[in-house]
Amino acid sequence: QVQLVESGGGLVQPGGSLRLSCAASGFTFSTYAMSWYRQAPGKERELVAASTTAGGSTTYASSVKGRFTISRDNAKNTVYLQMNSLKPEDTAVYYCNAKAWNWAKEYNYWGQGTQVTVSS
């Protein structure tokens, strides 16, 4: 059974930091691209950060570039999102995503999400 379990969310003051973790199981983690999405109230889901299978290439939303860092540890089947200099507009539910594909179909898995609230 495929599982992606996010953790590390919570309440933090503006300017603070959090590190989100996503523990994966039930699939070959090292062959999947991993990413983080978020969805704020009244907003559509947006891509925050993404990583290739070995972590050699990453991409970020312009709104978080320079503040957030995605990393992965394939030996631990875990992807992380380090969030620094947090702003109130970063408040959202953050979701972990795994994606791969072959000739037959696309594989696209989601975690349950973890709440991040940035407030004084």
Backbone hydrogen bonds in HBPLUS format (Angstrom, degrees):
<---DONOR---> <-ACCEPTOR-->    atom                        ^
c    i                          cat <-CA-CA->   ^        H-A-AA   ^      H-
h    n   atom  resd res      DA  || num        DHA   H-A  angle D-A-AA Bond
n    s   type  num  typ     dist DA aas  dist angle  dist       angle   num
A0003-GLN N   A0025-SER O   2.92 MM  22  5.25 158.2  1.96 147.4 145.5     1
A0025-SER N   A0003-GLN O   3.00 MM  22  5.25 142.7  2.14 151.5 153.7     2
A0005-VAL N   A0023-ALA O   3.03 MM  18  5.22 160.9  2.06 140.4 146.4     3
A0023-ALA N   A0005-VAL O   3.00 MM  18  5.22 159.7  2.04 141.3 138.5     4
A0007-SER N   A0021-SER O   2.86 MM  14  5.27 139.7  2.02 149.8 154.0     5
A0021-SER N   A0007-SER O   2.89 MM  14  5.27 163.1  1.92 146.1 149.9     6
A0010-GLY N   A0115-GLN O   2.96 MM 105  6.12 112.6  2.43 139.2 157.3     7
A0117-THR N   A0010-GLY O   2.95 MM 107  6.09 172.2  1.96 152.4 152.2     8
A0012-VAL N   A0117-THR O   2.90 MM 105  6.31 157.1  1.95 164.6 171.8     9
A0119-SER N   A0012-VAL O   2.98 MM 107  6.34 146.9  2.09 150.0 158.8    10
A0016-GLY N   A0013-GLN O   2.94 MM   3  5.49 154.7  2.01 143.6 145.4    11
A0015-GLY N   A0086-LEU O   2.70 MM  71  4.82 165.6  1.72 141.9 147.0    12
A0086-LEU N   A0016-GLY O   3.08 MM  70  5.49 175.7  2.08 152.7 153.2    13
A0018-LEU N   A0083-MET O   2.93 MM  65  5.22 151.1  2.01 144.3 153.6    14
A0083-MET N   A0018-LEU O   2.78 MM  65  5.22 167.3  1.79 175.9 179.1    15
A0020-LEU N   A0081-LEU O   2.90 MM  61  4.99 163.7  1.92 143.1 141.7    16
A0081-LEU N   A0020-LEU O   2.93 MM  61  4.99 150.8  2.02 136.6 139.3    17
A0022-CYS N   A0079-VAL O   2.85 MM  57  5.24 133.0  2.07 156.0 167.2    18
A0079-VAL N   A0022-CYS O   3.08 MM  57  5.24 154.4  2.15 140.7 147.2    19
A0024-ALA N   A0077-ASN O   2.89 MM  53  5.42 170.8  1.90 174.0 173.2    20
A0029-PHE N   A0027-PHE O   3.01 MM   2  5.73 114.0  2.46 113.0  96.5    21
A0031-THR N   A0028-THR O   3.07 MM   3  5.84 165.0  2.10 125.5 130.2    22
A0032-TYR N   A0029-PHE O   3.07 MM   3  5.53 168.8  2.09 122.3 124.2    23
A0033-ALA N   A0099-LYS O   2.95 MM  66  5.28 150.2  2.04 166.3 157.4    24
A0099-LYS N   A0033-ALA O   2.93 MM  66  5.28 157.1  1.98 152.7 158.6    25
A0034-MET N   A0051-SER O   3.10 MM  17  5.34 145.3  2.23 145.5 153.8    26
A0051-SER N   A0034-MET O   2.73 MM  17  5.34 153.5  1.80 170.0 173.4    27
A0035-SER N   A0097-ASN O   2.96 MM  62  5.14 150.9  2.05 146.0 148.4    28
A0097-ASN N   A0035-SER O   2.89 MM  62  5.14 154.8  1.95 153.2 150.9    29
A0036-TRP N   A0049-ALA O   2.77 MM  13  5.27 159.5  1.81 153.9 157.6    30
A0048-VAL N   A0036-TRP O   2.80 MM  12  5.46 162.7  1.83 152.3 153.4    31
A0049-ALA N   A0036-TRP O   3.24 MM  13  5.27 157.5  2.29 138.9 142.5    32
A0037-TYR N   A0095-TYR O   2.86 MM  58  5.07 163.2  1.89 149.7 155.5    33
A0095-TYR N   A0037-TYR O   2.75 MM  58  5.07 160.7  1.78 137.7 144.5    34
A0038-ARG N   A0046-GLU O   2.95 MM   8  5.55 150.7  2.04 150.6 160.1    35
A0046-GLU N   A0038-ARG O   2.89 MM   8  5.55 161.0  1.93 157.2 162.8    36
A0039-GLN N   A0093-VAL O   2.93 MM  54  5.36 145.8  2.05 142.0 153.0    37
A0093-VAL N   A0039-GLN O   3.05 MM  54  5.36 169.8  2.06 137.0 136.3    38
A0043-LYS N   A0040-ALA O   2.97 MM   3  5.27 157.1  2.02 139.1 136.9    39
A0061-ALA N   A0048-VAL O   2.93 MM  13  5.10 155.8  1.99 140.5 138.2    40
A0050-ALA N   A0059-THR O   2.97 MM   9  5.33 148.1  2.07 147.8 151.5    41
A0059-THR N   A0050-ALA O   3.07 MM   9  5.33 148.0  2.18 140.1 144.8    42
A0052-THR N   A0057-SER O   3.04 MM   5  5.56 154.3  2.11 159.4 164.8    43
A0055-GLY N   A0052-THR O   2.99 MM   3  5.04 148.8  2.09 104.4 114.4    44
A0064-VAL N   A0061-ALA O   3.04 MM   3  5.62 157.9  2.09 117.8 124.1    45
A0065-LYS N   A0061-ALA O   3.10 MM   4  6.15 130.1  2.36 152.2 166.4    46
A0067-ARG N   A0064-VAL O   2.90 MM   3  5.42 160.1  1.94 139.2 143.4    47
A0068-PHE N   A0064-VAL O   3.06 MM   4  5.67 152.0  2.14 159.8 160.9    48
A0084-ASN N   A0067-ARG O   3.04 MM  17  5.15 155.3  2.10 134.2 141.5    49
A0069-THR N   A0082-GLN O   2.87 MM  13  5.06 146.9  1.97 141.9 151.3    50
A0082-GLN N   A0069-THR O   2.84 MM  13  5.06 161.8  1.88 157.1 154.1    51
A0071-SER N   A0080-TYR O   3.20 MM   9  5.26 156.9  2.25 131.6 135.4    52
A0080-TYR N   A0071-SER O   2.79 MM   9  5.26 169.0  1.80 153.7 156.3    53
A0073-ASP N   A0078-THR O   2.86 MM   5  5.44 167.6  1.87 168.2 171.5    54
A0076-LYS N   A0073-ASP O   3.02 MM   3  5.42 141.2  2.17 108.3 119.0    55
A0078-THR N   A0073-ASP O   3.28 MM   5  5.44 169.4  2.30 139.0 141.7    56
A0090-ASP N   A0087-LYS O   2.87 MM   3  5.40 163.4  1.89 119.9 125.3    57
A0091-THR N   A0088-PRO O   3.04 MM   3  5.65 166.0  2.06 119.1 122.9    58
A0092-ALA N   A0116-VAL O   3.01 MM  24  5.54 145.5  2.13 146.1 156.9    59
A0116-VAL N   A0092-ALA O   2.91 MM  24  5.54 163.1  1.94 160.1 165.6    60
A0094-TYR N   A0114-THR O   2.87 MM  20  5.29 172.6  1.87 148.5 146.5    61
A0114-THR N   A0094-TYR O   2.91 MM  20  5.29 143.8  2.04 137.7 149.0    62
A0111-GLY N   A0096-CYS O   3.00 MM  15  5.24 146.3  2.12 150.4 152.5    63
A0098-ALA N   A0109-TYR O   3.00 MM  11  5.12 155.5  2.06 139.3 145.0    64
A0109-TYR N   A0098-ALA O   2.88 MM  11  5.12 162.6  1.91 150.5 156.1    65
A0100-ALA N   A0107-TYR O   2.96 MM   7  5.11 155.2  2.03 142.5 147.4    66
A0107-TYR N   A0100-ALA O   2.70 MM   7  5.11 173.9  1.71 153.9 153.9    67
A0102-ASN N   A0105-LYS O   3.04 MM   3  5.69 160.8  2.07 157.5 163.5    68
